[in-house]
Structure formats: structure tokens, C-alpha cells
């Protein structure tokens, strides 16, 4: 990715470290509905900035980040820590056509003359009101509402708490497919004795969810025999509810539904 961007006054060592951290940050994050991007600084524009890139509308400027590359990307990742949308670095030339745009400038009310990004920083609910309630009177108002709706999307992705996993779930992958880079939140863990073995090999039956609410079930197999059928071996990694698990890879064994919720059963899992 670093080869696609012209970095101004950034050493190769810092660039490599930042892009490696960014690759790790993006594991399990999505870009099917667009993505976030850091615009790089240039000799004439010294500040790195955060943008939201959509599929069907102009890029949305959100805020300035920093004048140093590593600080800027770190602040962007912190801003997006609860967001499941990926982050990229884009060359500043991508954004040059949009710097002179006035589509996001308000011409009425207490914030007349200010841009939505300025208002969103100090009063996000006013921008949400424009997105949800304001009735456009002309084409310029329509463009303003479109930009406000972009900020509404940013608000939903970055501010709304995702601690409560929604009940809506869909099947993931096809049976036999190998999935990679799954970031899951553990919902429940149940000990399960492996009845196919003579000794006490106690597995962990895990129920988990990704950030989109899709449910998964899988076994974390015992690493060694236990002393009793209701306890784990000391060599087995113990999984805890609410723990964040990263699955490097897993195979889809089946799909099933229970109490109206769809589950994807995984096997051959490889934990980080």
C-alpha cells in the first residue's frame, strides 16, 4: 500500500512501521460500503486529515489529524477504534478536486457560514438534525443534506456503542469454505467432554459474534487430558465471555438456526 502513496518527509522506517500497524488494525474490517482514509501531507498542505470515502457520493472531510504521519494514523485508528470499517492512506491528489467545494457550507441558522465538519466537531446533533429533519428547498440544500447524511453514517459507525451485539445474524460463507481473519466477541463458553476419547479431554464450546452481529459456534479443543470431566487441562487456553478472539482461519462446517437466530458452525480453527 505504501508504494501507492507519495509520502512527504517520511522515512522508510516510519512508513514501514505505520503500514504494518495499519494492516493489523484492518484485520476483519470491511470496505464493501466504502472506507475511511487519511490524506497525506504535502509541501503545500502540511496537515494529514481524516476522510470518509463512500461508494456513491463525494469524499467527506471529517477532521484534521496531525502534522506527523505516524501521529496522524495513530489518531485515526483511535477515532475508529469501535468501527468495523477499514482505514486506508490515500495520496493528496485524490482529494484536491474537493477542497474548493462549498456543498457542506450552511447558509442559515446559528451556524450560518460554517462548514458541516466544523459543526460536527462541536455540535454533532445539529448535523444529525439536518440529515434527518431538514427539508431541502433547492439543489444546494439537497447537497447539504447529502453531506449531513454522510456525517450521520460516520456517527453510526464511530459513536454508537457496539458493546451490545445485535440479534440479527446471517450465515457466513458456504459449507466447506475456508474463512480468514475473523475478529469475534465471545458471548458464552460451555465445557464439553470429548466422549470419543477414553480419558478426560475437556473442550470449550464457544458461542461468538462478529461486529455485524453474525453468530458463530466452534470448539476450542483440549490441549491435553484433564483430571476431572468438569475442568480444563492446565495446558488448554481458557476462553472467557466478552473476550476478543482473533481467528487466523477456520472452515465452515455447517449452518443452522436456533430460536430464529442463524449460526455458522466452524471447525479446524486456528487462533492467534
Secondary structure, 3 states (H helix, E strand, C coil): CHHHCCCCCCCHHHHHHHHHHHHHHCCCCECCCCEEEEECCCCCCCCEEEEEECCCCCCEEEEEEECCHHHHHHHHHHHCCCCCECEEEECHHHCHHHCCCCCCECCCHHHCCCEHHHHHHHCHHHHHHHHHCCCCCCHHHHHHHHHHHHHHHHHHHHCCCCCCCCCCCCCCCCCCCEEEEEEEEEEEEEEEECCCCCCCCEEEEEEEECCCCCEEEEEECCCCCCCCCCCCCCCCCCCCCCCEEEEEEEEEEEEEEECCEEEEEEEEEEEC
